[in-house]
Amino acid sequence: MSRQKRLNRKRRQVRRARLFERNFHSEERVRFIGCLPCEVTGRGFLKRENAHMKSRGAGGTYKDIVPLYSIVHRDFDEMPESKFRERYGRSKQSVRDRAPHYQQLWEGYKA
């Protein structure tokens, strides 16, 4: 492998690590959020995901994450507001507004 390819690989690894830290903070935080019950359904025994409430492209960071069951996460991203409200009985904004709560839980956990 050429020297240039090794350097490019190293740069990609550094960039990925930096992006992961900005978007998710740490593996420990990903596991912490994943252990919490889904914000919408309240279920804790199904697979939860770290769902960004503010897109990363719009400047969202790890502070904008809420635990959502994987199907709810997909519906949150793809469904129109009215259909989401009809299915889950909550507005998308009410779910987004809970992101600071999970950041406070994380800060309390780390304290």
DSSP file (Angstrom, degrees, kcal/mol; ACC not computed):
  #  RESIDUE AA STRUCTURE BP1 BP2  ACC     N-H-->O    O-->H-N    N-H-->O    O-->H-N    TCO  KAPPA ALPHA  PHI   PSI    X-CA   Y-CA   Z-CA
    1    1 A M              0   0    0      0, 0.0     2,-0.0     0, 0.0     0, 0.0   0.000 360.0 360.0 360.0 137.5    0.0    0.0    0.0
    2    2 A S     >  -     0   0    0      1,-0.1     4,-2.0     4,-0.0     5,-0.2  -0.269 360.0-114.3 -74.3 160.7    1.4    3.4   -0.9
    3    3 A R  H  > S+     0   0    0      1,-0.2     4,-2.3     2,-0.2     5,-0.2   0.895 116.4  54.6 -60.1 -41.3    2.2    6.0    1.6
    4    4 A Q  H  > S+     0   0    0      1,-0.2     4,-2.5     2,-0.2    -1,-0.2   0.895 106.8  50.3 -62.6 -41.3   -0.6    8.3    0.3
    5    5 A K  H  > S+     0   0    0      2,-0.2     4,-2.5     1,-0.2    -1,-0.2   0.897 109.9  50.8 -64.5 -40.0   -3.2    5.6    0.7
    6    6 A R  H  X S+     0   0    0     -4,-2.0     4,-2.3     2,-0.2    -2,-0.2   0.919 111.3  48.1 -62.6 -43.1   -2.1    5.0    4.3
    7    7 A L  H  X S+     0   0    0     -4,-2.3     4,-2.5     2,-0.2    -2,-0.2   0.915 111.7  49.4 -63.5 -43.0   -2.4    8.7    5.0
    8    8 A N  H  X S+     0   0    0     -4,-2.5     4,-2.4     2,-0.2    -2,-0.2   0.902 110.6  50.5 -63.4 -40.6   -5.8    8.9    3.4
    9    9 A R  H  X S+     0   0    0     -4,-2.5     4,-2.3     2,-0.2    -1,-0.2   0.925 110.8  49.1 -61.9 -44.2   -7.0    5.9    5.5
   10   10 A K  H  X S+     0   0    0     -4,-2.3     4,-2.3     1,-0.2    -2,-0.2   0.912 110.4  50.8 -62.0 -43.5   -5.7    7.5    8.7
   11   11 A R  H  X S+     0   0    0     -4,-2.5     4,-2.6     1,-0.2    -1,-0.2   0.905 109.7  50.4 -61.6 -41.9   -7.5   10.8    7.8
   12   12 A R  H  X S+     0   0    0     -4,-2.4     4,-2.9     2,-0.2    -1,-0.2   0.906 110.0  50.3 -62.9 -41.6  -10.7    9.0    7.2
   13   13 A Q  H  X S+     0   0    0     -4,-2.3     4,-2.2     2,-0.2    -2,-0.2   0.919 112.2  46.7 -62.6 -43.8  -10.4    7.2   10.6
   14   14 A V  H  X S+     0   0    0     -4,-2.3     4,-2.2     2,-0.2    -2,-0.2   0.918 113.4  49.0 -64.0 -43.5   -9.8   10.5   12.4
   15   15 A R  H  X S+     0   0    0     -4,-2.6     4,-2.7     2,-0.2    -2,-0.2   0.921 110.8  49.9 -63.6 -44.6  -12.7   12.1   10.6
   16   16 A R  H  X S+     0   0    0     -4,-2.9     4,-2.7     1,-0.2    -1,-0.2   0.911 110.9  49.8 -60.2 -42.6  -15.1    9.3   11.4
   17   17 A A  H  X S+     0   0    0     -4,-2.2     4,-2.2     2,-0.2    -1,-0.2   0.906 111.6  48.6 -63.2 -41.4  -14.1    9.4   15.1
   18   18 A R  H  X S+     0   0    0     -4,-2.2     4,-2.1     2,-0.2    -2,-0.2   0.916 113.0  47.1 -64.5 -44.0  -14.6   13.2   15.2
   19   19 A L  H  X S+     0   0    0     -4,-2.7     4,-2.7     2,-0.2     5,-0.3   0.896 111.0  51.8 -65.0 -40.9  -18.1   12.8   13.5
   20   20 A F  H  X>S+     0   0    0     -4,-2.7     4,-3.1     1,-0.2     5,-0.8   0.928 110.1  49.3 -61.3 -44.3  -19.1   10.0   15.8
   21   21 A E  H  X5S+     0   0    0     -4,-2.2     4,-1.1     3,-0.2    41,-0.2   0.904 114.2  45.1 -62.6 -41.6  -18.1   12.1   18.9
   22   22 A R  H  <5S+     0   0    0     -4,-2.1    40,-1.5     1,-0.2    -2,-0.2   0.902 121.8  37.2 -68.4 -40.5  -20.1   15.1   17.6
   23   23 A N  H  <5S+     0   0    0     -4,-2.7    -2,-0.2    38,-0.2    -3,-0.2   0.809 139.2   9.1 -84.6 -31.0  -23.2   13.0   16.6
   24   24 A F  H  <5S-     0   0    0     -4,-3.1     2,-1.9    -5,-0.3    -3,-0.2   0.514  81.6-141.7-128.8  -9.6  -23.3   10.5   19.4
   25   25 A H     << -     0   0    0     -4,-1.1     2,-0.3    -5,-0.8    -1,-0.1  -0.471  69.2 -16.6  78.3 -64.3  -20.7   11.6   22.0
   26   26 A S     >  -     0   0    0     -2,-1.9     4,-2.0     1,-0.1     5,-0.1  -0.984  62.3-104.2-161.8 164.3  -19.4    8.1   23.0
   27   27 A E  H  > S+     0   0    0     -2,-0.3     4,-2.4     1,-0.2     5,-0.2   0.883 120.6  57.4 -60.8 -38.0  -20.2    4.4   22.8
   28   28 A E  H  > S+     0   0    0      1,-0.2     4,-2.4     2,-0.2    -1,-0.2   0.900 106.5  47.5 -61.3 -41.3  -21.1    4.6   26.5
   29   29 A R  H  > S+     0   0    0      2,-0.2     4,-2.7     1,-0.2     5,-0.3   0.883 109.1  53.9 -68.7 -37.7  -23.7    7.3   25.8
   30   30 A V  H  X S+     0   0    0     -4,-2.0     4,-2.2     1,-0.2    -2,-0.2   0.929 112.1  44.7 -60.0 -45.1  -25.1    5.2   22.8
   31   31 A R  H  X S+     0   0    0     -4,-2.4     4,-1.1     2,-0.2    -2,-0.2   0.897 111.7  53.6 -65.6 -40.1  -25.5    2.3   25.2
   32   32 A F  H >X S+     0   0    0     -4,-2.4     3,-0.7     1,-0.2     4,-0.5   0.944 112.3  42.6 -60.1 -50.4  -27.0    4.5   27.9
   33   33 A I  H >< S+     0   0    0     -4,-2.7     3,-1.2     1,-0.2    -1,-0.2   0.890 110.8  57.6 -63.4 -39.4  -29.7    5.9   25.6
   34   34 A G  H 3< S+     0   0    0     -4,-2.2    14,-0.4    -5,-0.3    -1,-0.2   0.714 101.4  56.5 -64.8 -21.1  -30.3    2.4   24.1
   35   35 A C  H << S+     0   0    0     -4,-1.1    -1,-0.3    -3,-0.7    -2,-0.2   0.614  90.9  90.1 -85.0 -13.0  -31.1    1.1   27.6
   36   36 A L  S << S-     0   0    0     -3,-1.2     3,-0.1    -4,-0.5     7,-0.1  -0.497  87.8 -99.0 -83.3 153.3  -33.9    3.6   28.2
   37   37 A P        -     0   0    0      0, 0.0     7,-0.3     0, 0.0    -1,-0.1  -0.308  50.4 -83.8 -68.0 155.8  -37.5    2.9   27.2
   38   38 A C     >  -     0   0    0      5,-2.7     4,-1.7     1,-0.1    30,-0.2  -0.349  33.3-136.8 -58.1 133.4  -38.9    4.3   23.9
   39   39 A E  T  4 S+     0   0    0     28,-2.8    -1,-0.1     1,-0.2    29,-0.1   0.840  99.8  37.9 -62.6 -34.8  -40.0    7.9   24.4
   40   40 A V  T  4 S+     0   0    0     27,-0.3    -1,-0.2     1,-0.1    28,-0.1   0.929 129.4  25.3 -86.2 -49.4  -43.2    7.3   22.4
   41   41 A T  T  4 S-     0   0    0      2,-0.1    -2,-0.2     1,-0.0     3,-0.1   0.727  88.4-136.7 -91.6 -22.7  -44.3    3.8   23.3
   42   42 A G     <  +     0   0    0     -4,-1.7     2,-0.3     1,-0.3    -3,-0.1   0.467  55.5 141.1  79.3   0.9  -42.7    3.5   26.8
   43   43 A R        -     0   0    0      1,-0.1    -5,-2.7    -6,-0.1    -1,-0.3  -0.571  29.9-179.5 -80.5 138.7  -41.6    0.0   26.0
   44   44 A G  S    S+     0   0    0     -2,-0.3    -1,-0.1    -7,-0.3     4,-0.1   0.486  70.2  67.6-113.3  -6.4  -38.2   -1.0   27.2
   45   45 A F  S    S+     0   0    0      2,-0.1     2,-0.2     0, 0.0    -1,-0.1   0.533  86.2  78.7 -96.1  -5.4  -37.9   -4.6   26.0
   46   46 A L  S    S-     0   0    0      1,-0.1     2,-0.3    -8,-0.0    -8,-0.1  -0.585  98.7 -79.0 -98.1 164.1  -37.8   -3.8   22.2
   47   47 A K        -     0   0    0     -2,-0.2    23,-1.8    22,-0.0     2,-0.3  -0.456  50.4-162.5 -66.7 120.9  -34.7   -2.6   20.3
   48   48 A R  E     -A   69   0A   0    -14,-0.4     2,-0.3    -2,-0.3    21,-0.3  -0.758   1.9-157.7-103.5 153.0  -34.3    1.1   20.8
   49   49 A E  E     -A   68   0A   0     19,-3.0    19,-2.1    -2,-0.3     2,-1.0  -0.889  28.8-107.0-125.6 156.8  -32.2    3.4   18.7
   50   50 A N  E     -A   67   0A   0     -2,-0.3     2,-0.6    17,-0.2   -16,-0.0  -0.757  43.5-164.5 -81.2 103.6  -30.5    6.8   19.2
   51   51 A A  E     -A   66   0A   0     15,-2.4    15,-2.2    -2,-1.0     2,-0.4  -0.829  13.4-137.7-100.4 121.1  -32.9    9.0   17.2
   52   52 A H  E     -A   65   0A   0     -2,-0.6    13,-0.2    13,-0.2     3,-0.1  -0.632  10.9-165.9 -75.4 126.2  -31.7   12.5   16.3
   53   53 A M  S    S+     0   0    0     11,-3.6     2,-0.5    -2,-0.4    -1,-0.2   0.692  83.6  43.2 -86.3 -20.8  -34.5   15.1   16.8
   54   54 A K  S    S-     0   0    0     10,-0.4    -1,-0.2     7,-0.2    10,-0.1  -0.996 103.0-111.2-122.4 124.0  -32.6   17.7   14.9
   55   55 A S    > > -     0   0    0     -2,-0.5     5,-2.5     1,-0.1     3,-0.8  -0.147  15.9-127.4 -58.4 147.7  -30.9   16.4   11.8
   56   56 A R  G > 5S+     0   0    0      1,-0.3     3,-1.4     3,-0.2    -1,-0.1   0.836 111.2  59.0 -64.0 -31.8  -27.1   16.3   11.8
   57   57 A G  G 3 5S+     0   0    0      1,-0.3    -1,-0.3     2,-0.1    -2,-0.1   0.768 103.8  51.9 -67.2 -25.0  -27.1   18.2    8.5
   58   58 A A  G < 5S-     0   0    0     -3,-0.8    -1,-0.3     0, 0.0    -2,-0.2   0.229 134.6 -87.2 -95.2  13.0  -29.0   21.0   10.3
   59   59 A G  T < 5S+     0   0    0     -3,-1.4    -3,-0.2     1,-0.2    -2,-0.1   0.585  73.2 158.4  96.2  11.2  -26.5   21.1   13.1
   60   60 A G      < -     0   0    0     -5,-2.5    -1,-0.2     2,-0.1     2,-0.2  -0.365  15.8-175.8 -66.7 148.2  -27.9   18.5   15.4
   61   61 A T    >   -     0   0    0    -37,-0.0     3,-1.9    -2,-0.0   -38,-0.2  -0.626  47.8 -74.9-129.6-171.3  -25.6   16.9   17.9
   62   62 A Y  G >  S+     0   0    0    -40,-1.5     3,-0.9     1,-0.3   -39,-0.1   0.694 123.2  70.0 -63.6 -18.0  -25.7   14.2   20.5
   63   63 A K  G 3  S+     0   0    0      1,-0.2    -1,-0.3   -11,-0.0    40,-0.2   0.600  91.4  60.6 -74.9 -10.0  -27.7   16.6   22.8
   64   64 A D  G <  S+     0   0    0     -3,-1.9   -11,-3.6   -41,-0.1   -10,-0.4  -0.035  80.8 120.4-105.2  29.1  -30.6   16.2   20.4
   65   65 A I  E <   +A   52   0A   0     -3,-0.9   -13,-0.2   -13,-0.2    37,-0.2  -0.778  34.7 179.0-104.7 139.8  -31.1   12.4   20.8
   66   66 A V  E     -A   51   0A   0    -15,-2.2   -15,-2.4    -2,-0.4     2,-0.4  -0.988  34.2-112.2-131.8 140.2  -34.1   10.6   22.1
   67   67 A P  E     +A   50   0A   0      0, 0.0   -28,-2.8     0, 0.0     2,-0.4  -0.629  42.8 173.8 -75.9 126.5  -34.5    6.8   22.5
   68   68 A L  E     -A   49   0A   0    -19,-2.1   -19,-3.0    -2,-0.4   -30,-0.1  -0.992  37.9-109.2-132.2 141.0  -37.1    5.4   20.0
   69   69 A Y  E  >  -A   48   0A   0     -2,-0.4     4,-2.7   -21,-0.3   -21,-0.2  -0.393  43.4-109.8 -58.7 145.1  -38.1    1.9   19.1
   70   70 A S  H  > S+     0   0    0    -23,-1.8     4,-2.1     1,-0.2     5,-0.1   0.839 117.1  46.7 -56.5 -39.5  -36.7    1.1   15.6
   71   71 A I  H  > S+     0   0    0      2,-0.2     4,-2.6     1,-0.2    -1,-0.2   0.904 113.1  49.3 -69.9 -39.6  -40.2    1.1   13.9
   72   72 A V  H  > S+     0   0    0      2,-0.2     4,-3.0    -3,-0.2    -2,-0.2   0.896 109.3  53.7 -64.0 -39.0  -41.2    4.3   15.7
   73   73 A H  H  X S+     0   0    0     -4,-2.7     4,-2.1     2,-0.2    -2,-0.2   0.933 110.1  46.4 -60.7 -46.6  -37.9    5.9   14.6
   74   74 A R  H  X S+     0   0    0     -4,-2.1     4,-2.2     1,-0.2     5,-0.3   0.934 114.3  47.6 -61.4 -45.6  -38.6    5.0   11.0
   75   75 A D  H  X S+     0   0    0     -4,-2.6     4,-2.9     1,-0.2    -2,-0.2   0.889 109.0  54.9 -62.1 -39.4  -42.2    6.3   11.2
   76   76 A F  H  < S+     0   0    0     -4,-3.0    -1,-0.2     1,-0.2    -2,-0.2   0.907 114.0  40.7 -59.6 -43.0  -40.9    9.5   12.9
   77   77 A D  H  < S+     0   0    0     -4,-2.1    -1,-0.2    -5,-0.2    -2,-0.2   0.827 127.4  30.0 -75.1 -32.7  -38.6   10.1   10.0
   78   78 A E  H  < S+     0   0    0     -4,-2.2    -3,-0.2    -5,-0.2    -2,-0.2   0.766  98.1  84.5-104.5 -28.7  -40.9    9.1    7.2
   79   79 A M  S  < S-     0   0    0     -4,-2.9     2,-0.1    -5,-0.3     0, 0.0  -0.444  77.7-112.6 -80.7 148.2  -44.5    9.8    8.2
   80   80 A P     >  -     0   0    0      0, 0.0     4,-2.3     0, 0.0     3,-0.3  -0.424  36.2-106.4 -68.2 156.2  -46.3   13.1    7.9
   81   81 A E  H  > S+     0   0    0      1,-0.2     4,-2.6     2,-0.2     5,-0.2   0.888 117.2  52.9 -51.3 -47.3  -47.1   14.8   11.2
   82   82 A S  H  > S+     0   0    0      1,-0.2     4,-2.0     2,-0.2    -1,-0.2   0.892 111.2  45.2 -62.5 -41.0  -50.9   14.1   10.9
   83   83 A K  H  > S+     0   0    0     -3,-0.3     4,-2.4     2,-0.2    -1,-0.2   0.890 112.3  51.5 -70.7 -38.5  -50.4   10.4   10.4
   84   84 A F  H  X S+     0   0    0     -4,-2.3     4,-2.8     2,-0.2     6,-0.4   0.927 111.2  48.1 -61.4 -45.1  -47.8   10.1   13.1
   85   85 A R  H  X S+     0   0    0     -4,-2.6     4,-2.0    -5,-0.2    -2,-0.2   0.891 111.8  50.3 -63.0 -40.1  -50.1   11.8   15.6
   86   86 A E  H  < S+     0   0    0     -4,-2.0    -1,-0.2    -5,-0.2    -2,-0.2   0.914 116.2  40.7 -64.6 -43.6  -53.0    9.5   14.5
   87   87 A R  H  < S+     0   0    0     -4,-2.4    -2,-0.2     1,-0.1    -1,-0.2   0.905 130.8  23.0 -73.5 -42.3  -50.9    6.4   15.0
   88   88 A Y  H  < S-     0   0    0     -4,-2.8    -3,-0.2     2,-0.3    -2,-0.2   0.534  94.0-125.4-108.1  -8.7  -49.1    7.3   18.2
   89   89 A G  S  < S+     0   0    0     -4,-2.0     2,-0.3    -5,-0.4    -4,-0.2   0.700  79.4  91.4  73.3  17.7  -51.3    9.9   19.8
   90   90 A R  S    S-     0   0    0     -6,-0.4    -2,-0.3    -5,-0.1    -1,-0.2  -0.984  74.3-118.1-141.5 150.9  -48.4   12.4   20.1
   91   91 A S     >  -     0   0    0     -2,-0.3     4,-1.1     1,-0.1     5,-0.1  -0.535  25.6-121.4 -83.1 157.2  -47.0   15.1   17.9
   92   92 A K  H  > S+     0   0    0      1,-0.2     4,-2.6     2,-0.2     3,-0.3   0.871 113.8  58.6 -63.7 -35.6  -43.5   14.9   16.6
   93   93 A Q  H  > S+     0   0    0      1,-0.2     4,-2.5     2,-0.2    -1,-0.2   0.876  99.6  56.2 -63.9 -36.3  -42.8   18.2   18.3
   94   94 A S  H  4 S+     0   0    0      1,-0.2     4,-0.3     2,-0.2    -1,-0.2   0.842 110.0  46.5 -64.5 -31.1  -43.7   16.8   21.7
   95   95 A V  H >< S+     0   0    0     -4,-1.1     3,-1.4    -3,-0.3     4,-0.3   0.915 111.5  50.6 -74.0 -44.3  -41.1   14.0   21.1
   96   96 A R  H >< S+     0   0    0     -4,-2.6     3,-1.8     1,-0.3    -2,-0.2   0.881 102.6  61.5 -58.4 -38.8  -38.5   16.6   20.0
   97   97 A D  T 3< S+     0   0    0     -4,-2.5    -1,-0.3     1,-0.3     4,-0.3   0.646  93.9  64.9 -66.0 -13.8  -39.1   18.6   23.1
   98   98 A R  T X> S+     0   0    0     -3,-1.4     4,-1.4    -4,-0.3     3,-0.8   0.567  73.7  92.3 -85.2  -9.5  -38.0   15.7   25.2
   99   99 A A  H <> S+     0   0    0     -3,-1.8     4,-1.7    -4,-0.3     3,-0.3   0.887  82.0  54.2 -55.4 -43.9  -34.4   15.7   24.0
  100  100 A P  H 3> S+     0   0    0      0, 0.0     4,-2.3     0, 0.0    -1,-0.3   0.851 102.7  59.4 -60.8 -30.8  -33.1   18.1   26.8
  101  101 A H  H <> S+     0   0    0     -3,-0.8     4,-2.2    -4,-0.3    -2,-0.2   0.922 106.2  46.4 -60.4 -44.2  -34.6   15.6   29.3
  102  102 A Y  H  X S+     0   0    0     -4,-1.4     4,-2.1    -3,-0.3    -1,-0.2   0.824 109.6  54.1 -71.2 -30.5  -32.4   12.8   28.0
  103  103 A Q  H  X S+     0   0    0     -4,-1.7     4,-2.5   -40,-0.2    -1,-0.2   0.905 109.0  49.1 -66.4 -40.5  -29.4   15.1   28.0
  104  104 A Q  H  X S+     0   0    0     -4,-2.3     4,-2.5     2,-0.2    -2,-0.2   0.896 109.0  52.5 -64.9 -40.0  -30.0   15.9   31.7
  105  105 A L  H  X S+     0   0    0     -4,-2.2     4,-2.3     2,-0.2    -1,-0.2   0.923 110.6  48.4 -59.4 -43.5  -30.3   12.2   32.5
  106  106 A W  H  X S+     0   0    0     -4,-2.1     4,-2.3     2,-0.2    -2,-0.2   0.928 111.2  49.0 -63.2 -45.3  -27.0   11.6   30.8
  107  107 A E  H  X S+     0   0    0     -4,-2.5     4,-1.0     1,-0.2    -1,-0.2   0.887 112.6  48.4 -63.2 -38.6  -25.3   14.5   32.7
  108  108 A G  H  < S+     0   0    0     -4,-2.5    -1,-0.2     2,-0.2    -2,-0.2   0.877 110.5  51.6 -66.9 -37.2  -26.8   13.1   36.0
  109  109 A Y  H  < S+     0   0    0     -4,-2.3    -2,-0.2     1,-0.2    -1,-0.2   0.887 112.4  45.6 -65.1 -40.2  -25.6    9.6   35.1
  110  110 A K  H  <        0   0    0     -4,-2.3    -1,-0.2     1,-0.2    -2,-0.2   0.656 360.0 360.0 -78.9 -15.8  -22.0   10.9   34.4
  111  111 A A     <        0   0    0     -4,-1.0    -1,-0.2    -5,-0.2    -2,-0.1   0.490 360.0 360.0 -72.8 360.0  -21.9   13.1   37.6
